[in-house]
Structures are given as structure tokens and as C-alpha cells.
Amino acid sequence: MPKLLRYLTPAMLLALFITWQTVSAGSAPAPSEKEKCPVCGMFVSKYPNWSGTIEFNDGTHAAFDGPKDLFTYYLNLGKYNPGKSVKAITAIRVKDYYSLAVIDGRTAFYVVGSDVYGPMGKELVPFAKLADARGFMNDHRGKRVVRLNVITPAVLKSLE
């Protein structure tokens, strides 16, 4: 029995570490089949690889078919959700383009102006790692890598 515990303990620690990593990265609520993007009106569940969410402190969320619409909403909360404020946002979740893992949209790296299109055309392509974003930018003719604090209406306009 002690021999079994010696092997079981590292396996249990590994399982706990993996669980902790998943929980710390967070997960976005899965959009229902009827949930529509509040910016463009498209059904979000049809685009699972591009979807993202903004979560609020009252437990509600808004789901999007892509990061471009997510940030259009974020930068215009007064228009799309007048009862909410940026201070009420508890999480912004997007999916890493390569791994499709849900990542924190506030710390993600976004490639602007690449030749890869999302559900609404030109898109902000999200990555968890700067090295992945730079590699993607070089491979797909991206113009630059930006962070949340640099995404402005002008950046979004450049994707039209």
C-alpha cells in the first residue's frame, strides 16, 4: 500500500495543478443556441472558435461571435447596454487562436490586420502569448500586435 501512495500522490498533485490552471484561466459561459451577439445579431453558437464573453458583477453576461464585436460593445457600453458600466465588468474572455483555450481578454495579445478572417470579416486575432501573436502576425501579414488598452474605435474602424 505505501508503494501505491507514493505513485498516487504525484498523480493527484498533477491533477490538482491542471485543475487549478484551468480554473485560473477561467471559462466563458457557453452561449445557448438562441443567444445572439448584441452588436451584429448573429447567433454566437455558430462560431465557437471565435466567441467571447463579457461578464458582469450581477451574474449576467454578453456573448459575441468575435473579438471585434466584443470590443465594439466594450467601447460603447452606453449604446449597447445602457444600464452597465465598465466598472461592472468582472471578466472579458476570448479564445486563443491556436489552442482555442479560453483566455483573459484583458491580458491577451491581439493581431490587427491579418489575412485571417472571422465571422464578421477582418478580425482582432487573440493570443495568450506574445510570441504566438508575433509569429502569427509574420505568417499572416498582420499589421501589429495590440493589447486591450490600445484597442480604440479607430483600431476597430481599420478592420472594416
Helices and strands as residue ranges (DSSP letters): H 2-25, G 44-46, E 52-56, E 61-64, H 67-75, H 77-80, G 86-88, E 89-95, E 102-104, E 109-112, E 117-118, E 121-122, E 125-127, H 130-139, E 144-146, G 148-150, H 153-157
